[in-house]
Amino acid sequence: MIAAIGVVVPAHDEELVIGDCLRALKAAVGTDREAVVCVVADRCTDGTVRIVRETMPGATVVEVREAATLGELRDLGARTVLDLLAGHDPEEIWLLGTDADTQVAPDWVRRQLAHADAGADAVTGLVDLQPATHLTDVLRARYARVVADGIRPLSHDHVHGANFGVRGSAFLAVGGYRPIATGEDRDLWFRLLEAGFRGVQPLDLTVRTSARVVGRARGGLADLLADLIAPGYRDVS
C-alpha cells in the first residue's frame, strides 16, 4: 500500500507555463497520503522560481546552477523526494514525474495510485497536446497517427517522462535515472522491466502537454512535433 507520494518537475526557464502546471498538480495531489512536490530549477534566468514559490509555497525548489542532463535533473528530484519522505519505507513511496509545460488531470494521482496499490511497480500513460495556434488539423492528425501506432487493445507502447510513476524501492533497485541527455524515461522503464519489476501502460491515464516545437530537451516531444510540421514531412499510410 502506497503511504506517500512525491512529484518531480524539472523546469528550465518555464515562467510562462509552470504556474498552470502547479495549479493542475495541486488539484490532483489532493490525497489522504503524505505528498511532496519538488521542482528542479535548471539554470533558470527568468521568473520560474518566483512563480513556483507564489503558486505552490509548500513545494521544495532545488536550484541547479551547473549544466546537467535531463536524466541527472530527474534523478536529483527523485532522490530529494525520497529524502523528504525518509520516514516511509521506499516500498510505500510512489515517485511521480511530469514536465513544467504539462497539465495533469484532477484524477491523475488517484489513477496512478490505483495501479500502484494493485501491484504495479511503474506506470506510464499517454500524452495529449494542448491547444496552440500552430496546432493545425493536419499536425494533430499526424501526431494522433504516431500515438495510434503504439496503441494495443488493452495497453500501449509509449513511455513519457511527463506521465510517469515508479515505486521508490524499484527506482532505487535499478539505480534511478542515468545521466543521459534524452530518453532517460525509456531507459529507466526498460531497466525496470529487465529487472523483473511490473510495468503498466494504461490507456486511460493521459496528461496534456505543450505543443511547442522548440523544446528544452533534445529528442523530446517538441522535436517530434517539429519533424511532423516540417515542409518535407511525408505521411505514410
C-alpha positions in Angstrom: 0.0 0.0 0.0 1.4 3.4 -1.0 1.7 5.6 2.0 3.3 8.7 0.5 3.8 10.3 -2.9 6.4 12.7 -4.4 6.1 14.6 -7.6 9.2 15.8 -9.5 9.0 18.6 -12.1 12.2 19.7 -13.9 12.0 23.2 -15.2 14.3 25.4 -17.3 13.0 29.0 -17.8 9.4 28.0 -17.7 7.8 31.1 -16.2 5.1 31.1 -18.9 3.8 27.7 -18.1 4.9 26.4 -14.7 2.0 28.2 -12.9 -0.6 26.2 -14.8 1.4 23.1 -14.3 1.4 23.5 -10.5 -2.2 24.6 -10.3 -3.1 21.4 -12.0 -0.9 19.4 -9.7 -2.5 21.0 -6.6 -5.9 19.8 -7.8 -4.5 16.3 -8.5 -2.5 15.8 -5.3 -5.5 16.1 -3.0 -5.0 12.8 -1.2 -5.0 11.4 2.3 -1.4 10.3 1.8 1.6 12.4 2.6 2.6 14.3 -0.5 5.6 16.5 -1.5 6.3 18.3 -4.8 9.9 19.1 -5.9 10.7 21.5 -8.7 14.2 21.1 -10.0 15.0 24.6 -11.4 17.7 24.1 -14.1 19.8 27.2 -14.5 16.7 29.4 -14.6 17.2 33.0 -15.5 13.6 34.1 -15.6 10.8 34.1 -13.0 10.3 30.4 -12.8 11.4 30.0 -9.2 9.4 33.1 -8.1 6.3 31.7 -9.7 6.8 28.3 -8.1 7.0 29.9 -4.7 4.0 32.1 -5.3 1.8 29.3 -6.8 2.8 26.4 -4.5 4.6 27.8 -1.4 4.9 24.3 0.1 6.9 23.0 -2.9 10.6 22.2 -2.5 12.7 24.0 -5.0 16.1 22.7 -5.9 18.1 25.2 -7.9 20.8 23.8 -10.2 23.4 26.2 -11.3 25.7 24.0 -13.5 24.8 22.3 -16.7 23.2 18.9 -16.2 21.4 16.3 -18.3 17.7 15.7 -18.0 18.5 12.3 -16.5 20.5 14.0 -13.8 17.8 16.5 -13.1 15.0 13.9 -12.8 17.3 11.8 -10.6 18.1 14.7 -8.3 14.5 15.5 -7.9 13.5 11.9 -7.2 16.2 11.4 -4.6 15.3 14.8 -3.0 11.7 13.5 -2.7 12.9 10.2 -1.1 15.0 12.2 1.4 11.9 14.3 2.3 9.9 11.2 2.8 12.6 9.3 4.6 10.1 8.3 7.4 8.5 5.9 4.9 9.7 2.6 3.5 10.7 3.2 -0.2 8.4 0.3 -1.0 5.5 2.5 0.1 6.6 5.7 -1.8 5.3 6.5 -5.2 7.5 8.8 -7.3 5.6 10.7 -9.9 7.2 12.6 -12.8 5.8 15.3 -15.1 7.1 18.3 -17.0 6.8 22.0 -16.4 4.8 22.5 -19.7 2.3 19.8 -18.8 -1.0 19.9 -17.0 -2.2 16.7 -15.3 -5.8 15.7 -14.9 -7.5 16.1 -11.5 -7.6 12.3 -11.2 -4.0 11.7 -12.3 -2.6 10.9 -8.9 -5.6 8.7 -8.0 -5.3 6.7 -11.2 -1.6 6.2 -10.7 -2.1 5.1 -7.1 -4.8 2.6 -8.1 -2.3 0.8 -10.3 0.4 1.0 -7.6 -1.9 -0.4 -5.0 -2.8 -3.2 -7.4 0.8 -4.2 -7.5 2.4 -2.2 -10.3 6.0 -1.0 -9.8 6.0 1.5 -12.6 3.2 3.3 -14.6 3.5 5.4 -17.8 0.5 6.9 -19.5 -0.2 8.8 -22.7 0.3 12.5 -23.6 -2.2 14.7 -25.5 -1.5 18.1 -26.9 -2.7 21.4 -25.5 -4.3 23.8 -28.0 -2.0 26.1 -29.9 -2.3 28.4 -32.9 0.2 26.3 -35.0 -1.6 23.0 -34.0 -3.4 22.5 -37.3 -5.8 19.7 -38.0 -3.0 18.2 -40.2 -0.4 18.3 -37.4 -2.9 16.9 -34.9 -3.7 14.1 -37.2 -0.1 13.3 -37.8 0.6 13.2 -34.0 -2.5 11.1 -33.5 -1.2 8.6 -36.0 2.1 8.3 -34.2 0.2 7.7 -30.9 -2.1 5.1 -32.6 0.9 3.2 -33.9 1.8 2.3 -30.3 -1.7 1.5 -29.1 -2.6 -2.1 -28.2 -6.1 -3.5 -27.3 -5.6 -3.0 -23.6 -2.3 -1.1 -23.3 0.2 0.9 -25.3 4.0 1.1 -26.0 4.6 4.7 -25.3 6.9 6.0 -22.4 6.7 9.6 -21.4 8.6 11.3 -18.6 5.7 13.8 -18.4 3.4 11.0 -17.3 5.5 8.6 -15.2 5.2 6.9 -11.9 7.6 4.4 -10.1 7.8 2.7 -6.7 10.6 4.2 -4.6 12.1 0.8 -3.9 12.1 -0.2 -7.6 13.7 3.1 -8.5 16.5 2.6 -6.1 17.0 -1.1 -7.0 17.9 -0.2 -10.7 19.9 2.9 -9.8 17.5 5.6 -10.7 17.8 7.8 -13.8 21.0 7.6 -15.7 22.9 10.8 -16.6 21.8 10.9 -20.2 20.5 13.9 -22.2 17.5 12.3 -23.8 15.5 9.1 -23.5 16.1 8.9 -19.7 12.4 7.9 -19.2 12.6 5.0 -21.7 16.0 3.9 -20.3 14.6 3.7 -16.8 11.4 2.0 -17.9 13.2 -0.8 -19.7 15.7 -1.3 -17.0 12.8 -1.7 -14.6 11.2 -4.4 -16.8 14.5 -6.2 -17.3 15.0 -6.3 -13.6 11.6 -8.1 -13.2 9.5 -5.2 -12.0 5.9 -4.9 -13.1 5.2 -2.1 -15.5 1.7 -0.9 -16.6 0.9 1.3 -19.6 -2.8 2.1 -19.2 -4.9 3.8 -21.9 -7.0 5.9 -19.5 -4.1 7.8 -18.0 -3.4 11.0 -20.0 -1.8 14.4 -19.4 -1.9 17.4 -21.7 1.4 18.9 -22.7 2.6 21.9 -24.7 2.5 21.6 -28.4 5.6 23.8 -28.8 8.1 22.8 -31.5 11.2 24.2 -29.8 11.7 22.3 -26.6 14.1 22.3 -23.7 15.3 18.7 -24.2 16.8 17.3 -27.4 14.9 14.4 -28.8 11.7 15.1 -26.9 8.1 15.7 -27.9 8.9 19.2 -29.3 11.5 17.7 -31.7 8.9 15.1 -32.8 6.3 17.8 -33.5 8.9 19.9 -35.3 9.5 16.9 -37.6 5.8 16.4 -38.1 5.3 20.0 -39.1 8.3 20.2 -41.4 7.5 21.0 -45.0 9.3 17.9 -46.2 7.4 15.5 -44.0 5.6 12.8 -45.9 2.6 11.0 -44.5 2.9 7.2 -44.7 -0.4 5.3 -44.7 
